[in-house]
Amino acid sequence: MSGMGRRDFITLLAGAAAAWPLAARAQQPAMPVIGFVSARSAESSTRQAAAFRKGLEEIGYVEGQNVTVEYHWLDGRYDRLPSLVADLVHRRVAVIATPNTTAAALAAKAATTTIPIVFGVGDDPVKIGLVASLARPGGNATGMNFFSQETTTKRLGLLHDLVPKAVHIAVLVNPANASVAEATLRDIPEAARARGLQIRVLKASTSREIEAAFATLGREPADALFVAGDGFFTSRRVQFATLAMRYAIPAVYSSREFPEVGGLMSYGTDAADRFRQAGTMSGQILKGTKPADLPVIQSSKFEFVINMQTARALDLEVPNALQLLADEVIE
């Protein structure tokens, strides 16, 4: 743009916009708003937010140009859900996207039968009442299902493969995230029995309670720790990695963000892929596809990540077979 800087050009445009007659401006359709809700914290989710935007762009929607995305990061404050969702419904947003928080999907579904909802849930969405069937959702909600039961069983198995002498396993859940806590406590006992493991349940919903849970393990040690998937836990991943090291306890987590900051290992569905899919589906809905006609996608990308440095610090021998299984080995 010779002779005129980009900023001058934008200023000129703004001036022109201000001069438009009001009637013409009234015809400019307002940008559709996507109300995006996640239990995670904003600082722990830059990769996920970027993936969501990428999914939208695949359908032709660019944030700030032809769509507005309102991000609501709960940072584990699940109690804020009812009022937040009520506000989104009251303002009639175009789509409510809850890519990784079952509680948010359920709250949205309870609050509206008309505004489209794009969810990501570990439970069977038919069983928990979000859709009529996977192939034909039939209502105002669709999204992704990422099989928490199989993942939980596999995650426990991998932990046992890495710590074969382990017998006593502590399982940490966040009771504030009721749907995930209940699913974990339903699936884990059976998986543990099959491997001859004994389970002890610990609970935490705040940073201080995470600290207290590890202090309990300091007093009454377990051989290993299974940390349930939870958006709040993910935002406290550095705290987990630090405490697990301090108490020298091998721990397995649900997502790669943990081993990336020094956690021992993780196994779970590829979260970035899930957020991208949520963006794509939100875009399809903005284009006019009804959620009722968009089949639920079953997540098929799983990630197993091991941090070798942490394994060595814990004096764990990582079998070659396990290293070969890993999608990523962090040195």
Buried (B, 14 or more C-beta within 10 A) or exposed (E): EEEEEEEEEEEEEEEEEEEEEEEEEEEEEEBBBBBBBBBBBEEBBEEBBBBBBBBBBBBEBEBEEEBBBEBBBBBBBBEBBEEBBBEBBEEEBBBBBBBBBBBBBBBBBEBBEEBBBBBBBBBBBBEBEBBBEBEBBBBBBBBBBBBBBEBBBBBBBBBBBBBEEBEEBBBBBBBBBBBBBEBBBEBBBEBBEEBEBEBBBBBBBBEEBBEBBBEBBEEEEBBBBBBBBBBBBBBBBBBBBBBBBEBEBBBBBBBBBBBBBBBBBBBBBBBBBBBBBBBBBBBBBBEEBBBBEBEBBEBEEBBBBBBBEBBEEBEBEBEEEBEEBBBEBBE
